[in-house]
């Protein structure tokens, strides 16, 4: 990280954390980002990981009725900004980008990271930032697909085995210039393109996006079982080697 700072003294990094999801796949009554691990919410862990980078600030896009997020003990709370989330993740991200457009330059770098992905390693974050800045191209964390993949088109019958040699599983953060990402998302939404992550919007806008190999322990908490796994991963990461 020191080499990054020395080489890019004027580098400005911002983080966007869409945190307005319903959490329906986790629980109909609870939000996954507010589950507690080691006396901190998942969201607090996530923010803490992102703050291992020299962020200029971070924007949390939360539900308009969410009166809990602002009460949390976020690291570097003086850098925290809040905006309203949208109906879908992509809308929350765009709201945060519009917010940032009012306070910073469109040439600043933005990392978009899932609220319920608290285990991302600092080394992965540093690799992502170094790769994006050195190439001046958008980049995402991803890992090569390891398992054999089957295509099932009708019922439960296997249609074929899918070649996995060129397949990567996308993770977050996903990093791009503020202006580039904002325009790509706006263009995709206008064209009613299905946007599942930031890279898909950038791809639609014909922007080059590179993959930076992350780690398999950078899990996203989606189901209750994932919370237990996240607890084990965080404990392991904090234990001496």
C-alpha positions as CSV (number, residue, x, y, z in Angstrom):
1,X,0.0,0.0,0.0
2,X,2.9,2.4,0.7
3,X,4.2,1.9,-2.9
4,X,0.7,2.7,-4.1
5,X,0.6,6.0,-2.1
6,X,4.1,7.0,-3.2
7,X,3.3,6.4,-6.8
8,X,-0.1,8.1,-6.8
9,X,0.0,11.0,-4.4
10,X,-3.1,12.6,-5.9
11,X,-5.1,9.3,-5.9
12,X,-8.6,9.7,-4.5
13,X,-10.6,6.6,-3.6
14,X,-14.2,6.4,-2.6
15,X,-16.2,3.4,-1.5
16,X,-19.9,2.8,-2.3
17,X,-21.8,0.3,-0.2
18,X,-25.4,-0.5,-1.3
19,X,-27.1,-1.5,1.9
20,X,-30.8,-1.1,1.2
21,X,-31.7,-4.7,0.2
22,X,-34.7,-6.5,1.7
23,X,-32.7,-9.5,2.7
24,X,-35.6,-11.8,1.7
25,X,-33.3,-14.7,1.0
26,X,-31.7,-14.4,4.4
27,X,-34.8,-13.7,6.6
28,X,-38.1,-12.1,6.0
29,X,-37.8,-10.1,9.2
30,X,-34.1,-9.4,9.5
31,X,-31.4,-7.8,7.3
32,X,-28.2,-9.7,6.8
33,X,-26.0,-6.6,7.1
34,X,-27.2,-6.0,10.7
35,X,-26.5,-9.5,12.0
36,X,-23.8,-9.5,14.7
37,X,-20.4,-11.2,14.5
38,X,-17.9,-10.6,17.3
39,X,-19.9,-7.7,18.8
40,X,-20.1,-5.9,15.5
41,X,-22.7,-5.9,12.7
42,X,-21.7,-7.4,9.4
43,X,-21.9,-3.9,7.9
44,X,-19.5,-2.5,10.5
45,X,-17.0,-5.3,9.6
46,X,-17.4,-4.5,5.9
47,X,-16.7,-0.8,6.4
48,X,-13.7,-1.6,8.6
49,X,-12.2,-3.8,5.8
50,X,-12.7,-1.0,3.2
51,X,-11.1,1.5,5.5
52,X,-7.8,-0.4,5.3
53,X,-7.5,1.6,2.1
54,X,-6.8,5.3,2.2
55,X,-10.4,6.3,1.4
56,X,-11.4,9.9,0.9
57,X,-14.8,8.8,2.1
58,X,-17.5,6.1,1.8
59,X,-21.2,6.3,0.9
60,X,-23.8,4.0,2.4
61,X,-27.0,3.8,0.4
62,X,-29.6,2.7,2.9
63,X,-33.4,2.4,2.9
64,X,-35.2,5.7,3.4
65,X,-36.9,4.2,6.6
66,X,-33.6,2.8,7.9
67,X,-33.0,4.7,11.2
68,X,-30.4,2.2,12.5
69,X,-27.5,2.5,10.1
70,X,-26.5,6.0,11.4
71,X,-26.3,4.7,15.0
72,X,-23.6,2.2,14.2
73,X,-20.0,2.6,15.3
74,X,-18.3,2.9,11.8
75,X,-14.6,3.1,11.5
76,X,-13.5,6.6,10.3
77,X,-17.0,7.8,10.9
78,X,-16.0,11.3,9.9
79,X,-15.6,9.9,6.3
80,X,-19.1,8.4,6.3
81,X,-21.8,9.7,4.0
82,X,-25.4,8.5,3.6
83,X,-27.9,8.5,0.8
84,X,-31.2,6.8,0.1
85,X,-31.1,3.4,-1.6
86,X,-33.2,2.4,-4.5
87,X,-35.6,-0.4,-5.5
88,X,-32.8,-2.6,-6.7
89,X,-29.0,-2.8,-6.0
90,X,-28.2,-1.0,-9.2
91,X,-30.5,1.9,-8.3
92,X,-28.8,2.2,-4.9
93,X,-25.4,2.3,-6.5
94,X,-26.5,5.0,-9.0
95,X,-28.0,7.1,-6.1
96,X,-24.6,6.9,-4.4
97,X,-22.8,7.9,-7.5
98,X,-25.1,10.8,-8.1
99,X,-24.4,11.9,-4.5
100,X,-20.6,11.6,-5.0
101,X,-20.9,13.6,-8.3
102,X,-22.0,16.6,-6.2
103,X,-19.0,16.5,-3.9
104,X,-16.0,15.2,-5.9
105,X,-14.5,14.8,-9.4
106,X,-15.8,12.3,-12.0
107,X,-12.1,11.2,-12.4
108,X,-12.0,9.9,-8.9
109,X,-11.9,6.1,-8.4
110,X,-14.9,4.4,-6.8
111,X,-15.0,0.9,-5.3
112,X,-18.5,-0.6,-5.1
113,X,-18.7,-3.3,-2.4
114,X,-21.5,-5.5,-1.1
115,X,-22.7,-4.6,2.4
116,X,-22.8,-8.3,3.3
117,X,-19.3,-9.2,2.2
118,X,-17.3,-8.6,5.4
119,X,-14.4,-11.0,4.8
120,X,-12.5,-9.3,1.9
121,X,-8.8,-9.4,2.6
122,X,-6.6,-6.3,2.6
123,X,-4.2,-7.9,0.2
124,X,-7.1,-8.4,-2.3
125,X,-8.1,-4.7,-1.9
126,X,-4.6,-3.5,-2.5
127,X,-4.2,-5.8,-5.6
128,X,-7.4,-4.5,-7.0
129,X,-6.5,-0.8,-6.5
130,X,-3.0,-1.3,-7.9
131,X,-4.2,-3.1,-11.0
132,X,-6.9,-0.6,-11.8
133,X,-4.8,2.5,-11.3
134,X,-1.7,1.0,-13.0
135,X,-3.7,0.1,-16.1
136,X,-6.2,3.0,-15.9
137,X,-8.9,0.5,-16.5
138,X,-11.9,-0.7,-14.5
139,X,-11.4,-3.9,-12.5
140,X,-13.2,-6.4,-10.3
141,X,-12.1,-9.0,-7.8
142,X,-13.0,-12.5,-9.1
143,X,-11.9,-16.1,-8.7
144,X,-11.6,-18.8,-11.3
145,X,-14.4,-21.3,-11.3
146,X,-13.1,-24.5,-9.7
147,X,-16.0,-27.0,-9.9
148,X,-17.4,-28.8,-12.9
149,X,-20.4,-26.9,-14.2
150,X,-23.5,-28.5,-15.6
151,X,-26.1,-26.8,-17.9
152,X,-29.6,-27.9,-16.9
153,X,-32.2,-26.6,-19.3
154,X,-35.3,-28.8,-18.6
155,X,-36.4,-30.1,-15.3
156,X,-33.4,-31.8,-13.5
157,X,-31.8,-33.3,-16.6
158,X,-28.2,-32.3,-17.5
159,X,-28.0,-30.9,-21.0
160,X,-24.2,-30.6,-21.1
161,X,-21.0,-29.9,-19.2
162,X,-19.9,-26.3,-19.4
163,X,-16.2,-25.5,-20.2
164,X,-15.0,-23.7,-17.1
165,X,-11.5,-22.9,-18.3
166,X,-12.4,-19.3,-19.1
167,X,-15.0,-18.8,-16.4
168,X,-14.5,-16.6,-13.3
169,X,-16.8,-16.0,-10.4
170,X,-17.3,-12.3,-9.9
171,X,-16.9,-10.7,-6.4
172,X,-16.7,-7.2,-5.0
173,X,-15.3,-4.6,-4.7
174,X,-15.7,-3.6,-8.4
175,X,-13.7,-0.5,-9.2
176,X,-14.1,2.2,-11.9
177,X,-13.8,5.9,-12.4
178,X,-16.8,7.7,-11.0
179,X,-17.9,9.4,-14.3
180,X,-17.3,6.2,-16.3
181,X,-19.4,4.0,-14.0
182,X,-22.2,6.5,-13.6
183,X,-22.6,6.9,-17.3
184,X,-22.4,3.2,-17.9
185,X,-25.2,2.5,-15.4
186,X,-27.4,5.3,-16.7
187,X,-27.0,4.0,-20.3
188,X,-27.8,0.4,-19.3
189,X,-30.8,1.4,-17.3
190,X,-32.1,3.5,-20.2
191,X,-31.8,0.5,-22.5
192,X,-33.4,-1.8,-19.9
193,X,-30.4,-4.0,-19.7
194,X,-30.3,-6.5,-16.8
195,X,-27.6,-5.2,-14.5
196,X,-26.4,-7.8,-12.0
197,X,-23.2,-6.0,-11.0
198,X,-21.2,-2.9,-12.0
199,X,-19.1,-4.9,-14.5
200,X,-22.1,-5.8,-16.5
201,X,-23.0,-2.2,-17.0
202,X,-19.4,-1.4,-17.9
203,X,-19.4,-4.2,-20.4
204,X,-22.6,-3.0,-22.0
205,X,-20.9,0.4,-22.4
206,X,-18.0,-1.3,-24.1
207,X,-15.6,-0.4,-21.3
208,X,-12.7,-2.7,-20.7
209,X,-12.9,-4.5,-17.3
210,X,-10.1,-6.7,-16.0
211,X,-10.3,-9.4,-13.4
212,X,-8.0,-9.4,-10.4
213,X,-7.8,-12.7,-8.7
214,X,-9.3,-12.5,-5.2
215,X,-9.7,-15.2,-2.5
216,X,-12.4,-17.8,-2.0
217,X,-13.0,-16.6,1.6
218,X,-14.4,-13.3,0.3
219,X,-17.9,-14.7,0.7
220,X,-21.2,-12.9,0.4
221,X,-23.7,-13.6,3.2
222,X,-26.9,-14.5,1.4
223,X,-28.4,-17.4,3.5
224,X,-28.3,-18.1,7.2
225,X,-25.7,-20.8,6.8
226,X,-23.4,-18.1,5.3
227,X,-23.4,-16.2,8.5
228,X,-21.9,-19.1,10.4
229,X,-19.2,-19.5,7.7
230,X,-18.4,-15.8,7.9
231,X,-18.0,-16.1,11.6
232,X,-15.4,-18.9,11.1
233,X,-13.6,-17.0,8.4
234,X,-13.3,-13.8,10.4
235,X,-12.1,-15.7,13.4
236,X,-9.5,-17.5,11.2
237,X,-8.3,-14.3,9.6
238,X,-7.7,-12.7,12.9
239,X,-5.8,-15.7,14.4
240,X,-2.0,-15.8,14.2
241,X,-0.7,-17.9,11.4
